[in-house]
Amino acid sequence: MQKRLANWGNYPAITSEESAYTQEEQLRSFVVANHGFIARGNGRCYGDASLGKHSLSMLRYDKVLSFDTTAGVLETQAGVTLDQILDIIVPKGWFLPVTPGTKFITVGGAVASDVHGKNHHLEGAFSGHITEMDVIIGDGTTVTCSPDRHTDLYWATCGGMGLTGVITRVKFGLKKMETAYIKQKQIKARNLEEVVRLFDEYKHYTYSMAWIDCLQKGDSFGRSILIVGEHATKAELNGKQAQAPLQLPSKPRLTVPFNLPSFILNTFTVKAFNWLYYGKNFKKEINNVVPYEPFFYPLDAILHWNRGYGKAGFIQYQFVLSLDQKDGLIAILRRISEKGWGSFLAVLKVFGRQDSLISFPMEGYTLALDFPVRKGLFEFLDELDEIVLQYGGRLYLSKDARMKQDVFWKSYPNAERFAEIVKAYNPGKRFESLQSERLLLTK
Ligand SMILES: Cc1cc2nc3c(=O)[nH]c(=O)nc-3n(C[C@H](O)[C@H](O)[C@H](O)COP(=O)(O)OP(=O)(O)OC[C@H]3O[C@@H](n4cnc5c(N)ncnc54)[C@H](O)[C@@H]3O)c2cc1C
């Protein structure tokens, strides 16, 4: 079926032939019979990684296959969303080992982007929690791989953006929790120096991230709010919470029904938003116990918030720089503040070590910023790319819609090895996306 498709940034938008199946035999026959298509989850990557002239939607491949409630091991088909999973595991006292900032992604998407969460510095990325998975490779065979089995396929699939094959089944470990609540601490930081110090001071917390006001200059340059948290114990809940410690939060109802005019987001509105967010009444430190949803998924509360950026869409720019390259972070934030193109959302996190083949995280600082698509944006982001390269960093493929080929090839140290493995499992470019063509990922 021909469909108009775009991912979360609404850029680019294309017409694609979409196919979808519910049985593994059908998937296998589709793989063998077709060339130049890409598997697609829930379209929550921002750019063009799951867009192609032909796409294979995995959303109907959505069965939970087994749930060991004693050991905390879940096995699902690849099209199941984290939202569906949480509804099943939370009431039984289990949580996702790693979750991104939205629960509306599929398990296949979590693997193909090797997603990270607020706990990366202590608990790594999604790939660190998988015990095994099945991938239908280019010749139609289903290969079971894991960190100890067919390891080349495993590591090229985790973070490999769907280019090694179609992920069909994933088995992964869960995390035990006593309650569906988070004990959170929010600390206001006057500037970048302070937030960096606070990240270090609070690094023993399982979850951490900071909102940055990237339009500030002078002493307030990089002012932020650090948010850290832990799963709350039963003893830490208040009376009402304690009555149903594992109760699921209610579903979000607010929605943005159509694309808003793009003039709504400008330097003035971003400044106003930041002013309200960091407002004068906000105490230096706030401690409270909140349901897990607003802590992990604050943006999911407003469905389709991406439409707020207007029809032209937006780019999320996310890079990582190693811990000793803080000057690069300063240089990028300065360039943004000089330009006056602030971002509503500017999220800073610290990653821990990760030695994988092609996944995005490496030990260091990662910053994610949203920019509405407008005249001059791509030239400006090319300038930021130069700074990222100069400081030895890289960009997240899951957020990318526009980086140039040489930026990818210069910044991912294992790019050649990745491309060789992709070629072995995906000869003749059976799996291909707009992104893989743009960056020459399938040679
Ligand atoms: C509000 C928001 C917050 C986010 N926060 C984070 C975050 O904190 N950390 C983070 O890491 N990411 C984050 N993301 C990005 C998101 O987690 C990833 O892009 C994720 O991969 C999207 O999954 P999806 O199911 O929507 O897949 P899609 O967006 O449809 O596809 C993503 C990639 O997965 C591949 N893929 C999907 N299914 C399969 C399959 N079955 N077999 C093979 N390949 C497949 C696609 O080809 C594509 O390359 C965020 C996104 C949003 C919208």
The ligand as a MOL file (V3000), in Angstrom:
LIG
                    3D

  0  0  0     0  0            999 V3000
M  V30 BEGIN CTAB
M  V30 COUNTS 53 58 0 0 0
M  V30 BEGIN ATOM
M  V30 1 C 10.3370 11.8350 22.3140 0
M  V30 2 C 11.4620 10.8990 21.9420 0
M  V30 3 C 12.4620 10.6480 22.8740 0
M  V30 4 C 13.5130 9.7890 22.5480 0
M  V30 5 N 14.4640 9.5610 23.4950 0
M  V30 6 C 15.4790 8.7250 23.2180 0
M  V30 7 C 16.4460 8.4090 24.2120 0
M  V30 8 O 16.3890 8.9130 25.3420 0
M  V30 9 N 17.4190 7.5170 23.8930 0
M  V30 10 C 17.4770 6.9150 22.6690 0
M  V30 11 O 18.3770 6.1010 22.4580 0
M  V30 12 N 16.5890 7.2040 21.7010 0
M  V30 13 C 15.5920 8.0800 21.9580 0
M  V30 14 N 14.6510 8.3260 20.9960 0
M  V30 15 C 14.7910 7.6630 19.6870 0
M  V30 16 C 14.0580 6.3050 19.6300 0
M  V30 17 O 14.1890 5.6100 20.8350 0
M  V30 18 C 14.7030 5.4460 18.5380 0
M  V30 19 O 14.7550 6.1280 17.3330 0
M  V30 20 C 13.9980 4.1010 18.2980 0
M  V30 21 O 14.7970 3.3280 17.4450 0
M  V30 22 C 12.6320 4.2740 17.6260 0
M  V30 23 O 12.0290 3.0030 17.5120 0
M  V30 24 P 10.8310 2.7150 16.5270 0
M  V30 25 O 10.2170 1.4190 16.9440 0
M  V30 26 O 9.9260 3.8820 16.4540 0
M  V30 27 O 11.5740 2.4560 15.1570 0
M  V30 28 P 11.6870 3.3390 13.8340 0
M  V30 29 O 11.8460 4.7560 14.2000 0
M  V30 30 O 10.6010 2.9980 12.9090 0
M  V30 31 O 13.0590 2.7660 13.2600 0
M  V30 32 C 14.2900 3.0570 13.8920 0
M  V30 33 C 15.3740 2.1480 13.3150 0
M  V30 34 O 15.0910 0.8030 13.6910 0
M  V30 35 C 15.0410 -0.0370 12.5430 0
M  V30 36 N 14.0690 -1.1010 12.8510 0
M  V30 37 C 12.8540 -0.9780 13.4310 0
M  V30 38 N 12.2870 -2.1890 13.5750 0
M  V30 39 C 13.1520 -3.1020 13.0670 0
M  V30 40 C 13.1360 -4.5030 12.9330 0
M  V30 41 N 12.1400 -5.2510 13.3760 0
M  V30 42 N 14.2030 -5.1080 12.3490 0
M  V30 43 C 15.2540 -4.3770 11.9090 0
M  V30 44 N 15.3300 -3.0500 12.0290 0
M  V30 45 C 14.2900 -2.4160 12.6120 0
M  V30 46 C 14.6260 0.8760 11.4080 0
M  V30 47 O 15.0350 0.3670 10.1660 0
M  V30 48 C 15.3910 2.1520 11.7810 0
M  V30 49 O 16.7120 2.0640 11.3430 0
M  V30 50 C 13.5790 9.1670 21.2680 0
M  V30 51 C 12.5720 9.4100 20.3310 0
M  V30 52 C 11.5190 10.2630 20.6650 0
M  V30 53 C 10.4390 10.5320 19.6460 0
M  V30 END ATOM
M  V30 BEGIN BOND
M  V30 1 1 1 2
M  V30 2 1 2 3
M  V30 3 2 2 52
M  V30 4 2 3 4
M  V30 5 1 4 5
M  V30 6 1 4 50
M  V30 7 2 5 6
M  V30 8 1 6 7
M  V30 9 1 6 13
M  V30 10 2 7 8
M  V30 11 1 7 9
M  V30 12 1 9 10
M  V30 13 2 10 11
M  V30 14 1 10 12
M  V30 15 2 12 13
M  V30 16 1 13 14
M  V30 17 1 14 15
M  V30 18 1 14 50
M  V30 19 1 15 16
M  V30 20 1 16 17
M  V30 21 1 16 18
M  V30 22 1 18 19
M  V30 23 1 18 20
M  V30 24 1 20 21
M  V30 25 1 20 22
M  V30 26 1 22 23
M  V30 27 1 23 24
M  V30 28 2 24 25
M  V30 29 1 24 26
M  V30 30 1 24 27
M  V30 31 1 27 28
M  V30 32 2 28 29
M  V30 33 1 28 30
M  V30 34 1 28 31
M  V30 35 1 31 32
M  V30 36 1 32 33
M  V30 37 1 33 34
M  V30 38 1 33 48
M  V30 39 1 34 35
M  V30 40 1 35 36
M  V30 41 1 35 46
M  V30 42 1 36 37
M  V30 43 1 36 45
M  V30 44 2 37 38
M  V30 45 1 38 39
M  V30 46 1 39 40
M  V30 47 2 39 45
M  V30 48 1 40 41
M  V30 49 2 40 42
M  V30 50 1 42 43
M  V30 51 2 43 44
M  V30 52 1 44 45
M  V30 53 1 46 47
M  V30 54 1 46 48
M  V30 55 1 48 49
M  V30 56 2 50 51
M  V30 57 1 51 52
M  V30 58 1 52 53
M  V30 END BOND
M  V30 END CTAB
M  END
